[in-house]
C-alpha cells in the first residue's frame, strides 16, 4: 500500500522562484486539487512538480512557474488526471523557508 504522504526533492529550475533546486516538498497522495495548486505528475519514469492551470473532466493542463525553463503542457500537452500522483502541501527544507505554504 502506498503511503498517503511522501517527500519529493526538487531538481531543476522550472518552478523558480516559487520552488528551487534542492527544496524538499511534502506531498499528499490525492486526486483532489484546484486550479493554482502545485501537483506532482508521473510522466514516463519521471515525476515533475507543476502548477494546475486548467482542467476538464478527464484531463489537466500544467505549467511551470518559470516558463522559459519549463517542460510542461506546452510541450507534452494535456495529461490524464490519473497521472497526477499528489498535491504539494508545503516545503519543509531548507528550514529557513519552512513558512512557505501552497494553497
GIRAGI-V215781 format. One line per field, one symbol per residue. ss: DSSP state (a for helix, b for strand, c for the rest). psi: psi as a letter, one per 40 degrees, with the letter a starting at -180 (. if undefined). burial: # if it has 24 or more other ideal C-beta (glycine too) atoms within 12 Angstrom, else .. A space follows every 10 residues. Layout:
BEGIN
ss = ???
psi = ???
burial = ???
END
This chain:
BEGIN
ss = ccccbbbbbc cccccccccc cccbbbbbcc cccccccbbb bbbccbbbbb bbbbbcccbb bbbcccaaac ccaaaaccbb aaabbbbbbb bbbcaaaccc bcc
psi = hiidiiihhh hieeeiedhi heihihhhhi ehiiheihih ihhbeihihi hheiiadeii hiiidgddfh haeddeaiii deehdihhdi hehideedeh hh.
burial = .......#.# .#.##..### ..#######. ..#...#### #.#...#### ###.#....# #####....# ###.....#. ..######## ##.......# .#.
END
